[in-house]
Amino acid sequence: MKRFFKLIFVFCLVGNTTIGQVLEKEAPAGFDQVQAEIPHGKIDSIQYRSKTVGTTRKALVYTPPGYSKSDKYPVLYLLHGIGGDEKEWLKGGHPEVILDNLYAEGKLEPMIVVMPNGRAMKDDRAVGNIMAPEKVEAFARFEKDLLNDLIPFIEKKYPVLTDRENRAIAGLSMGGGQSLNFGLGNLDKFAWVGGFSSAPNTKAPEVLVPDPAKAKELLKVLWISCGNEDGLLSFSKRTHDYLVQEEVPHIYYLESGGHDFKVWKNGLYMFSQLLFKPVDQSKFNKYSPIGTPAATNIRNSKYPQIYPDHRAKFRIKAPEAEKIQLDLGKKYDMIKGEDGVWEVMTDSLSEGFHYYSLIIDGVAVVDPSSEAFYGMGRFASGIEVPFKGDGYYQLKDVPHGEVRRVRYFSTALRSWRQFFIYTPPGYETNTAETYPTLYIYHGGGEDETGWARQGKTDLIIDNLISEGKAKKMLVVMADGNMPASAFTENGLRQFERELKESLIPYVEKNYRAKSSAANRALAGLSMGGLQTLYAGVNNTDLFSYLGVFSSGWIAGRQTEIVDAQYAFMKENASKINQDLKSFWIAMGGEQDIAYQNCQIMMKKFDEIGVDYSYSEYPGGHTWPVWRNNLYNFAQVIF
């Protein structure tokens, strides 16, 4: 007998629920090869009368080894693609072989499998122009044929269990789209739904799952799989992304391959083992054998890959290297393969953006497969980890503003500098309209590109404006680096002069910016937060809104500056409170490196009577926190 390798998770009983099941990453060698010495099921051809189509239609039925009419069986309805018919699975995938082998291994619940013709029309053969509108429409019409004609026929002719928990639907390509459409659209009929390489006939996610709470309650398993080189991958991914946002449990299974039976046979092998038995939904994000290329990868680079459980796999080819580490805050030793390719899998990563480097024989370099970002005082690679709540900075079908790079001469610093400016949707066409302005600054080791790239400022503001949550505004993302250190009084004074004497006048001369304090906001993260504290508090006649993200006066390092600042604030507390419509302070939770300094500062504000609001978003001293800070602060200003 051929050997089948598997990884088995221990079964535990909690009450009447079985927790855990066989968890394999993919089908083993030989899974689709006939084994003569094991029991075999049977394939029959059937015909049924379809009132929907007005004719007699064909289907194939697989009954398992040991099938007995005295027993009752659950049913899997298995659908074909646009170029096939009821025999496509039999000819290309031999499901009877795959299922026979699984029964022999004790991995499958006994079930009947029905393979119908999903083209619900009188001439349902896959001939001529298979993309003709009437033939495509016939695939949608099959929903009625399936529910009203085929299922009643099967349940009358075969000894089957007729409740929804004993009925599953799955399919490949066009049939994958049908399975998602029909299964998710009829949760009173199906508890198990699988789409393999689902085609463009798949409905939009919000139409597929209009009631996520109901889907969570009724679905046993929702399986979405695709090959990583399949041109139809985007249809599976958009459904997966929506389900993540709506917290609907599902398995998103990516594997190496294209749009072919290699992928679909493996999909059937994996999906069928989950059917009609207790499942552990907490393990749903651990099935995929490969991950999704990170959004920060360069063009078609396959690595780094992000897995559904937020682990990431990194690879680089460096046959001459002696040692390579991945530096992602935590250092990981990479393992060298015989082909000279180094590889490592990380722990589960937190949400959003992370800087990283590859340390090759002691030298930190950027990953040639990833975009590079200026941060950490140098260019570093970055990886974007998607998460459930990241919709506020995703690219959406809404009106978009523009980000422009502007060079100007700073009279205060006597040097050429640059900034990025976001102009809102309609700026070019509504030429009589003027706008309030947010001036926002980066942290230490970064520059003006930070908010434009790592911060995703334009997408955040676009989405807020489209939802009516923020005013149309200009956002100036400027360079906070000065000739002198920002942590010295000289550096802070340079920042203040450059902002007041050069940047603001240039913006208000060259852009349609409103020029009153009520229409100016100043904000910054970390170092930029210190600069905001200094220049903003000292100039409340210029700014009505201040945003301080992950910052605070550094105790013991800026004593003279801090003492003078607190003395000024105490003397001018009434004016500050009157001038500022919002003094908004935010922190990345207790793990933020600026947390304690900020707590000391706010306690001092309380003592001297300066009003402020405070917000925390857990995540530390990182861009995911600052994106969220901008998202919330932008809703407060103007």
VOPATI-931022 format. One line per field, with one value per residue (C-alpha): residue in three letters; chain; x, y, z. Coordinates in steps of 0.05 Angstrom, whole numbers, plus 32768, in hexadecimal, padded with zeros to 4 digits. Layout:
residues N
type [ala_...]
mol [A_...]
px [X_...]
py [Y_...]
pz [Z_...]
end
This chain:
residues 638
type [met_lys_arg_phe_phe_lys_leu_ile_phe_val_phe_cys_leu_val_gly_asn_thr_thr_ile_gly_gln_val_leu_glu_lys_glu_ala_pro_ala_gly_phe_asp_gln_val_gln_ala_glu_ile_pro_his_gly_lys_ile_asp_ser_ile_gln_tyr_arg_ser_lys_thr_val_gly_thr_thr_arg_lys_ala_leu_val_tyr_thr_pro_pro_gly_tyr_ser_lys_ser_asp_lys_tyr_pro_val_leu_tyr_leu_leu_his_gly_ile_gly_gly_asp_glu_lys_glu_trp_leu_lys_gly_gly_his_pro_glu_val_ile_leu_asp_asn_leu_tyr_ala_glu_gly_lys_leu_glu_pro_met_ile_val_val_met_pro_asn_gly_arg_ala_met_lys_asp_asp_arg_ala_val_gly_asn_ile_met_ala_pro_glu_lys_val_glu_ala_phe_ala_arg_phe_glu_lys_asp_leu_leu_asn_asp_leu_ile_pro_phe_ile_glu_lys_lys_tyr_pro_val_leu_thr_asp_arg_glu_asn_arg_ala_ile_ala_gly_leu_ser_met_gly_gly_gly_gln_ser_leu_asn_phe_gly_leu_gly_asn_leu_asp_lys_phe_ala_trp_val_gly_gly_phe_ser_ser_ala_pro_asn_thr_lys_ala_pro_glu_val_leu_val_pro_asp_pro_ala_lys_ala_lys_glu_leu_leu_lys_val_leu_trp_ile_ser_cys_gly_asn_glu_asp_gly_leu_leu_ser_phe_ser_lys_arg_thr_his_asp_tyr_leu_val_gln_glu_glu_val_pro_his_ile_tyr_tyr_leu_glu_ser_gly_gly_his_asp_phe_lys_val_trp_lys_asn_gly_leu_tyr_met_phe_ser_gln_leu_leu_phe_lys_pro_val_asp_gln_ser_lys_phe_asn_lys_tyr_ser_pro_ile_gly_thr_pro_ala_ala_thr_asn_ile_arg_asn_ser_lys_tyr_pro_gln_ile_tyr_pro_asp_his_arg_ala_lys_phe_arg_ile_lys_ala_pro_glu_ala_glu_lys_ile_gln_leu_asp_leu_gly_lys_lys_tyr_asp_met_ile_lys_gly_glu_asp_gly_val_trp_glu_val_met_thr_asp_ser_leu_ser_glu_gly_phe_his_tyr_tyr_ser_leu_ile_ile_asp_gly_val_ala_val_val_asp_pro_ser_ser_glu_ala_phe_tyr_gly_met_gly_arg_phe_ala_ser_gly_ile_glu_val_pro_phe_lys_gly_asp_gly_tyr_tyr_gln_leu_lys_asp_val_pro_his_gly_glu_val_arg_arg_val_arg_tyr_phe_ser_thr_ala_leu_arg_ser_trp_arg_gln_phe_phe_ile_tyr_thr_pro_pro_gly_tyr_glu_thr_asn_thr_ala_glu_thr_tyr_pro_thr_leu_tyr_ile_tyr_his_gly_gly_gly_glu_asp_glu_thr_gly_trp_ala_arg_gln_gly_lys_thr_asp_leu_ile_ile_asp_asn_leu_ile_ser_glu_gly_lys_ala_lys_lys_met_leu_val_val_met_ala_asp_gly_asn_met_pro_ala_ser_ala_phe_thr_glu_asn_gly_leu_arg_gln_phe_glu_arg_glu_leu_lys_glu_ser_leu_ile_pro_tyr_val_glu_lys_asn_tyr_arg_ala_lys_ser_ser_ala_ala_asn_arg_ala_leu_ala_gly_leu_ser_met_gly_gly_leu_gln_thr_leu_tyr_ala_gly_val_asn_asn_thr_asp_leu_phe_ser_tyr_leu_gly_val_phe_ser_ser_gly_trp_ile_ala_gly_arg_gln_thr_glu_ile_val_asp_ala_gln_tyr_ala_phe_met_lys_glu_asn_ala_ser_lys_ile_asn_gln_asp_leu_lys_ser_phe_trp_ile_ala_met_gly_gly_glu_gln_asp_ile_ala_tyr_gln_asn_cys_gln_ile_met_met_lys_lys_phe_asp_glu_ile_gly_val_asp_tyr_ser_tyr_ser_glu_tyr_pro_gly_gly_his_thr_trp_pro_val_trp_arg_asn_asn_leu_tyr_asn_phe_ala_gln_val_ile_phe]
mol [A_A_A_A_A_A_A_A_A_A_A_A_A_A_A_A_A_A_A_A_A_A_A_A_A_A_A_A_A_A_A_A_A_A_A_A_A_A_A_A_A_A_A_A_A_A_A_A_A_A_A_A_A_A_A_A_A_A_A_A_A_A_A_A_A_A_A_A_A_A_A_A_A_A_A_A_A_A_A_A_A_A_A_A_A_A_A_A_A_A_A_A_A_A_A_A_A_A_A_A_A_A_A_A_A_A_A_A_A_A_A_A_A_A_A_A_A_A_A_A_A_A_A_A_A_A_A_A_A_A_A_A_A_A_A_A_A_A_A_A_A_A_A_A_A_A_A_A_A_A_A_A_A_A_A_A_A_A_A_A_A_A_A_A_A_A_A_A_A_A_A_A_A_A_A_A_A_A_A_A_A_A_A_A_A_A_A_A_A_A_A_A_A_A_A_A_A_A_A_A_A_A_A_A_A_A_A_A_A_A_A_A_A_A_A_A_A_A_A_A_A_A_A_A_A_A_A_A_A_A_A_A_A_A_A_A_A_A_A_A_A_A_A_A_A_A_A_A_A_A_A_A_A_A_A_A_A_A_A_A_A_A_A_A_A_A_A_A_A_A_A_A_A_A_A_A_A_A_A_A_A_A_A_A_A_A_A_A_A_A_A_A_A_A_A_A_A_A_A_A_A_A_A_A_A_A_A_A_A_A_A_A_A_A_A_A_A_A_A_A_A_A_A_A_A_A_A_A_A_A_A_A_A_A_A_A_A_A_A_A_A_A_A_A_A_A_A_A_A_A_A_A_A_A_A_A_A_A_A_A_A_A_A_A_A_A_A_A_A_A_A_A_A_A_A_A_A_A_A_A_A_A_A_A_A_A_A_A_A_A_A_A_A_A_A_A_A_A_A_A_A_A_A_A_A_A_A_A_A_A_A_A_A_A_A_A_A_A_A_A_A_A_A_A_A_A_A_A_A_A_A_A_A_A_A_A_A_A_A_A_A_A_A_A_A_A_A_A_A_A_A_A_A_A_A_A_A_A_A_A_A_A_A_A_A_A_A_A_A_A_A_A_A_A_A_A_A_A_A_A_A_A_A_A_A_A_A_A_A_A_A_A_A_A_A_A_A_A_A_A_A_A_A_A_A_A_A_A_A_A_A_A_A_A_A_A_A_A_A_A_A_A_A_A_A_A_A_A_A_A_A_A_A_A_A_A_A_A_A_A_A_A_A_A_A_A_A_A_A_A_A_A_A_A_A_A_A_A_A_A_A_A_A_A_A_A_A_A_A_A_A_A_A_A_A_A_A_A_A_A_A_A_A_A_A_A_A_A_A_A_A_A_A_A_A_A_A_A_A_A_A_A_A_A_A_A_A_A_A_A_A_A_A_A_A_A_A_A_A_A_A_A_A_A_A_A_A_A_A_A_A_A_A_A_A_A_A_A]
px [8000_8019_802E_8006_8028_7FFD_8001_7FCC_7FB5_7F9D_7F52_7F36_7EEF_7ECF_7E87_7E6A_7E97_7ED5_7F0E_7F43_7F47_7F7A_7F9F_7FC7_7FE6_7FDC_7FCF_8008_8027_7FF9_7FB9_7F9A_7FB5_7F8A_7F98_7F7D_7F7E_7F4F_7F02_7EE5_7EA8_7E7C_7E6C_7E26_7E07_7DC2_7D8C_7D59_7D1F_7D2C_7CEF_7D1E_7D3C_7D01_7D29_7D4A_7D90_7DCE_7DFA_7E2E_7E28_7E60_7E4C_7E82_7EA1_7E71_7E35_7DF4_7DAD_7D9D_7DCD_7DC4_7DFA_7E0C_7E14_7E49_7E34_7E74_7E71_7E9C_7EB9_7EA0_7EBE_7EA7_7E69_7E54_7E90_7EC6_7ED9_7ED8_7F06_7F36_7F35_7F1E_7EFD_7EE9_7F34_7F43_7F07_7F13_7F5A_7F42_7F0F_7F46_7F6F_7F34_7F34_7EEF_7EA7_7E7D_7E59_7E36_7E54_7E28_7E49_7E14_7E16_7E16_7E01_7DB6_7D9D_7D7F_7DBF_7DEE_7E2B_7E6C_7E70_7E74_7E7F_7E7F_7E82_7E42_7E14_7DDC_7E0D_7E2A_7DE4_7DD5_7E08_7DE2_7DA0_7DBC_7DAF_7D65_7D70_7D9C_7D6D_7D2A_7D3A_7D7D_7D7F_7D37_7D47_7D85_7D61_7D29_7D55_7D8F_7D90_7DAA_7DA6_7D7C_7D8E_7DBE_7DF5_7DFA_7DFD_7E3C_7E4C_7E8F_7EAA_7EE3_7EE9_7EA3_7E89_7EB1_7E8C_7E4A_7E5A_7E68_7E2C_7DFB_7E18_7E1F_7DDE_7DB8_7DD3_7D92_7DA7_7DF3_7E21_7E61_7E78_7EB7_7ED1_7F0F_7F2D_7EEB_7EDD_7EC3_7E7B_7E88_7E5B_7E7A_7E8B_7E57_7E22_7E3C_7E3B_7E0A_7DFF_7E42_7E23_7DF5_7E2F_7E58_7E1E_7E0B_7E4A_7E72_7EAA_7EB4_7EEF_7F0F_7F4C_7F75_7FB8_7FE9_7FF5_7FAB_7F94_7F52_7F73_7F58_7F10_7F22_7F4C_7F17_7EE6_7F1A_7F2A_7EE1_7ED7_7F13_7EF7_7EB3_7ED3_7EB1_7ED8_7EF3_7F2E_7F56_7F83_7FB9_7FE6_801A_7FFA_7FCC_7F85_7F86_7F74_7FB4_7F98_7F50_7F60_7F87_7F4D_7F1D_7F4E_7F54_7F0C_7EEA_7F0F_7EED_7EA6_7E70_7E9A_7EAB_7EDE_7F0B_7F01_7F3C_7F6A_7F4B_7F85_7FB9_7FA8_7FC8_800A_8021_8013_7FFD_8034_8038_801A_805E_8081_80A0_8073_806F_809D_8080_80A3_809B_8059_8026_7FFD_7FB5_7FD0_7FFD_803E_806B_809D_80DB_810A_8149_8179_81C1_81EA_822C_8213_822B_81F4_81B3_8183_8140_813C_80F3_80FE_8109_8142_8135_816B_815E_816B_8192_8178_81A0_818D_81AC_8168_8162_811E_80FD_80B7_80A7_8079_8034_803E_8014_7FEA_8000_8044_8087_80CE_80FF_8145_816D_81B0_81DE_8221_8219_8202_81BA_819D_8158_8133_8136_80F0_80D0_80C4_80F5_80E0_8109_8106_8135_8164_816E_8149_812A_80F9_80B1_807A_8030_8008_7FBD_7F8C_7F43_7F3E_7F6A_7F31_7F39_7F7A_7F6A_7F63_7F19_7EEB_7EE4_7EFA_7F45_7F71_7FB9_7FFC_8030_8079_808B_80D1_80D9_810F_810D_8121_8125_8158_8176_8171_8146_8114_80D7_8094_805A_8015_7FD2_7F9D_7F56_7F27_7F0D_7F48_7F58_7F10_7EF2_7F24_7EFD_7EFD_7F2F_7F44_7F5D_7FA3_7FC1_800D_8026_806C_8091_80BC_8107_812E_80F7_80E8_80AF_80A3_808B_8043_803E_8053_8054_801B_7FEB_7FD2_7FAF_7F86_7F72_7F5A_7F39_7F10_7EFE_7EE7_7EBD_7E9B_7E8D_7EB9_7EED_7EEE_7F11_7F56_7F9D_7FD0_8018_804A_808B_80D2_80DD_8128_814E_8198_8197_8179_812E_813E_8162_8146_816C_814E_8107_8110_8129_80EB_80BD_80DE_80DD_8094_807D_80AB_80B2_8084_8041_804B_8060_8023_7FF2_8010_8010_7FD3_7F8C_7F96_7F6C_7F99_7F7B_7F8B_7F47_7F5B_7FA0_7FB3_7FF8_8008_8043_805A_8093_80C7_8092_8067_809D_80A0_8055_8057_808A_8074_802A_8022_804C_8023_7FDA_7FCB_7FE0_7FC1_7F7E_7F8D_7FC9_7FD4_800C_8016_8044_806A_8074_80AB_80E5_80F1_813A_8151_8131_812C_8138_8109_80D4_80D6_80D1_8098_8070_807B_8062_8025_8014_8016_7FEE_7FBF_7F7F_7F96_7FAC_7F6A_7F43_7F6C_7F70_7F31_7F54_7F95_7F94_7FC8_7FCD_7FF8_8006_7FF5_8025_8055_8061_80A7_808C_8055_8073_808C_8047_8026_8055_8046_7FFB_7FFE_8023_7FEE_7FBA_7FE0_7FE7_7FA0_7FAB_7F72_7F7F_7F5F_7F82_7F7C_7FA0_7FA5_7FCE_8009_8046_8071_805E_803D_7FFD_7FF1_8000_7FD3_7F9B_7FAD_7FA8_7F66_7F48_7F69_7F52_7F0A_7F14_7F34_7F11]
py [8000_8046_806E_80AC_80DE_8109_8138_8126_8155_8135_8130_814E_814A_8187_8176_8157_817D_815F_8192_8183_815B_8140_817C_8172_81A9_8186_8143_8111_80ED_80B7_80D5_80D2_808E_804F_801C_7FD9_7FB9_7FEA_7FEC_8018_8043_8044_8078_8077_80A2_80BB_80E4_8111_813A_8185_81B2_81ED_81DC_81B5_8177_8139_8147_811D_8117_80E7_80CA_80AD_807E_806B_8027_7FFD_8026_800B_8022_8014_804B_8096_80C2_810B_8127_8152_8174_817D_81AE_81B4_81F0_8219_81EA_81A9_8181_814B_8121_8156_8141_80F8_8103_8135_812A_80E2_80F4_80AB_809A_80D3_80C2_8077_8083_80B1_807E_804A_8079_8085_80CF_80D7_80D4_80A8_80D5_80D5_8104_8120_813D_8161_818A_81D2_81EF_81F1_81F3_81C0_81BB_81B6_819A_81C0_81CD_820C_824F_823A_8284_8296_82C0_828C_8256_8282_8293_8248_8241_8273_8251_8210_8229_821E_81DB_81C4_81D9_81C8_818C_8169_8169_8150_8119_8103_8103_80D9_80A6_809E_8092_80D7_8105_8141_8177_81B0_8196_8159_817E_819C_81BF_81CB_81D6_81EC_822D_823F_8209_8228_8269_8244_8220_8261_8284_824B_8232_8275_828C_8251_8246_8223_81ED_81E7_81E7_81D6_8201_81FD_8226_820D_8242_8266_828B_82D2_82B9_82BD_82F3_8330_831E_834C_832B_82E5_82F2_832B_8312_82FE_82ED_82BA_829C_8295_8272_8241_8230_81F3_81FC_8231_821E_824C_8232_8246_823E_8277_827C_827B_82B9_82B4_82B8_82FF_82E5_82B5_82EA_8320_82EF_82DB_8324_8334_82F7_830B_8351_8334_82FF_82C5_8285_8265_8241_8268_8235_8249_8217_8218_8210_822D_8221_81D5_8192_818E_81C5_81AD_8165_817E_81AB_8170_8146_817C_8194_814F_813B_8173_8162_8147_8143_8172_81A8_81D6_821B_8236_820F_822B_825C_8225_81FC_8223_8205_8248_8290_82CD_82FB_8339_8378_8399_8368_8383_8373_8327_8313_82D6_82E2_82F7_82D1_82DD_82A2_82A5_82A0_82DD_82B7_82CC_82A5_82C7_82AE_82C8_82A6_82B2_8273_8294_82AE_828E_82A6_82CC_82E6_8308_8345_8354_8372_832A_8308_82C6_8298_8285_823F_8232_81FF_81D6_8206_8241_825D_8273_826F_827D_827E_82B2_82B0_82CE_8318_8352_837C_83AE_83C7_83AC_83C2_8389_837B_833F_8338_8316_8303_833C_8372_838B_8393_839C_8360_8364_8347_837E_83C8_83F2_842A_8460_844E_843B_8472_844C_8427_83E7_83B5_83B4_8380_838F_835D_8361_835C_835F_83A9_83C4_83DA_8423_8427_83F7_840F_8415_842B_8473_84B6_84BE_84F9_8500_8500_8530_853A_8583_85A2_85E7_8613_861C_8663_8650_8619_8636_85F4_85CF_859F_8577_8562_8537_8554_8530_8556_853B_8521_855B_8589_8592_859B_85C4_85FD_862E_8601_860D_85DA_85D2_85B5_857F_8583_853E_8526_84E4_84C6_84C1_849A_84A8_84E2_8502_84C1_849F_84B9_84B7_846D_8448_8471_8468_84AE_84B8_8477_8486_84CD_84B6_8482_84B1_84E8_84B6_849E_84E5_84DC_8511_8555_855E_8576_8580_8555_856C_8535_855B_854B_8554_8547_8587_8598_8592_8558_855B_8547_8589_85CF_85E7_85B0_85BF_8609_85F9_85CF_8606_863B_860F_85FF_8647_866E_863F_8603_8622_8661_8636_8608_8641_8668_862D_8604_8617_8612_8638_8665_8667_8641_8620_8600_85E8_85A8_8590_8548_8518_84D4_84C7_84FD_8520_851F_8544_8577_857F_8588_85BF_85E5_85D8_85EB_8629_863F_8633_8672_864A_8606_85F2_85A7_8581_8536_8514_84CB_849D_84D6_8501_852A_84FC_84FF_850A_8519_855D_857A_85C3_85C1_859B_85C9_8606_85E7_85D4_861A_8639_860B_8619_8663_865E_8624_864C_8665_8620_8601_8638_8636_85EB_85C9_8586_8573_8529_84FA_84B1_8477_8430_8410_83FF_83DD_8421_8438_847F_8468_847A_84BE_84CD_84B9_84E7_851F_8518_8517_8559_8574_8562_8588_85C8_85C5_85B8_8592_8557_8517_84D4_8495_8451_8420_83E3_83D2_83F6_8428_8414_842B_8403_842D_846F_845E_8453_8494_84BB_8498_84B0_84F4_8506_84FD_8530_8569_85A1]
pz [8000_7FF0_802C_8040_806D_809B_80D6_810A_8140_8181_818B_81CB_81E4_8203_8215_81D5_81A5_8186_8182_814E_810F_80DE_80C4_8085_805B_8018_7FF8_7FFE_7FC3_7FA8_7FC2_7F7C_7F67_7F64_7F9B_7F85_7FC9_7FEC_7FEA_7FB3_7FAB_7F6D_7F38_7F1A_7EE4_7EF4_7ED2_7EF3_7EDB_7EE0_7EE2_7EE2_7E9F_7E83_7E72_7E8E_7EA7_7EB8_7EF4_7F11_7F57_7F81_7FB8_7FEB_7FF9_8021_800B_8026_801A_8062_8078_8072_8052_804D_8007_7FE5_7FA4_7F7A_7F40_7F01_7EDA_7EA0_7E6C_7E8C_7E9B_7ECC_7EB7_7EBF_7F06_7EF2_7EB6_7ED3_7F1E_7F2B_7F6D_7F77_7F7D_7FAD_7FD9_7FD8_7FF1_8027_803F_8042_806D_809C_808C_806E_8086_8057_8027_7FE3_7FAF_7F78_7F3A_7F11_7ED2_7EEA_7EA7_7EB0_7E68_7E38_7E0E_7E49_7E25_7E28_7DDE_7DB3_7DD5_7E1E_7E31_7E0C_7E38_7E38_7E4F_7E86_7E9D_7E9F_7ED7_7F01_7EF1_7F0C_7F53_7F48_7F26_7F5F_7F97_7F77_7F4B_7F58_7FA4_7FAB_7F78_7F9E_7FE0_7FC3_7F9F_7FD1_801C_8030_806B_8058_808A_8078_80A6_8079_8037_8018_7FD7_7FB5_7F70_7F43_7F1C_7F02_7F31_7F6A_7F5E_7F5B_7F9C_7FC1_7FA2_7FAF_7FF0_8012_7FF3_8010_8056_8067_8035_803D_8079_8053_8018_7FEE_7FB4_7F8E_7F60_7F5E_7F1E_7F0F_7F16_7F61_7F7D_7FA0_7FE9_8008_7FDC_7FEC_8037_8045_808C_80AA_80ED_80CD_80A5_80E5_8107_80D0_80A9_80BF_808C_8057_802B_7FF8_7FD3_7F96_7F74_7F7F_7F33_7F21_7EFC_7F22_7F66_7F72_7F76_7FAE_7FD2_7FD1_7FF1_8025_8035_8040_806D_8096_80A0_80B4_80E0_80BC_80CA_808A_806D_8039_8019_7FE8_7FC5_7F8E_7F4A_7F16_7EFD_7EF5_7F13_7F3B_7F66_7F64_7F77_7FB2_7FC4_7FC4_7FEC_8022_8024_8024_8064_808A_8076_80A4_80E3_811D_8109_812F_8111_8139_810A_80CA_80BF_80C3_8085_804C_8034_8017_8027_8001_7FE5_8010_7FF3_7FFE_7FD0_7F90_7F54_7F4B_7F85_7FA7_7FE9_8020_8027_805D_8077_8091_80D9_80CC_80CB_8092_8068_804C_8016_7FF5_7FC5_7FDD_7FD0_7FE5_8028_8069_8097_808D_80C1_80BA_80E7_80F5_813A_814E_8129_8105_80EA_80A2_8089_8049_8017_7FE6_7FAE_7FD3_7FE8_8030_8052_8095_80B1_80E7_8122_8119_810B_8125_80F7_80C4_80AF_80C7_80B4_80A9_808F_8079_809D_806C_808B_80BD_808C_8090_804A_802B_800F_7FC2_7FBF_7FEA_7FE5_800C_803D_805F_80A9_80E1_80C6_8085_804F_8067_804B_8061_8066_806B_8095_8087_80C1_80D0_80DE_80A5_8078_8089_8062_8029_7FE1_7FD3_7F9B_7FB5_7F9A_7FA4_7FB3_7F9C_7FBF_7FA0_7FAF_7FB5_7FB8_7FD8_7FF4_803F_8050_8099_808D_804E_8029_7FF8_8017_8002_801C_8004_8001_7FFC_7FD6_7FDE_7FA7_7F7D_7F8B_7F41_7F2B_7F64_7F5C_7F87_7FC4_7FFC_8030_8078_807F_80AB_80B3_80C9_80DB_80DE_8115_8120_80EB_80B8_8088_8061_803B_807B_807D_8031_802C_806E_808A_804F_805C_8019_801F_8067_8056_8015_8039_8072_8042_801A_8059_8070_80AE_809D_807B_8039_804B_8034_8058_8057_8067_8074_8087_80D2_80CF_80E1_80E1_812D_8153_8162_81A9_81B5_81BE_8181_8157_816F_8161_811B_8110_8129_80FD_80BF_80C9_80D6_80A8_806D_8068_807B_8051_8015_801B_8024_7FE9_7FB8_7FCE_7FDD_8028_805A_8083_80C8_8107_8105_80C4_80D7_80FC_8111_8122_8126_813F_816F_815D_8135_8174_819B_8164_8166_81B2_81AB_816D_8175_81BF_81B4_8179_8188_8161_8123_8132_8150_814F_8169_8162_818A_8178_81A1_81BF_81FD_821C_822C_8277_828B_8243_8235_827B_8269_822D_8253_8290_8264_823C_827A_8297_8256_8255_829D_8291_8251_8263_8259_8214_81FF_8214_81F1_81B1_81A8_8190_8199_81BC_81A8_81C8_81B4_81C8_81B0_81F2_822B_81FA_81D8_81E9_81F5_8224_8267_824F_8235_8278_829E_826D_8271_82BD_82B9_8289_82BD_82F2_82C9_82AE_8264_8243_8214_81FC_81FF_81D6_81D4_819B_81AF_8183_819E_817B_8134_80F4_80FF_813D_811A_80DF_8110_8134_80F2_80E3_8124_8128_80E2_80F8_8130_810B_80E4]
end
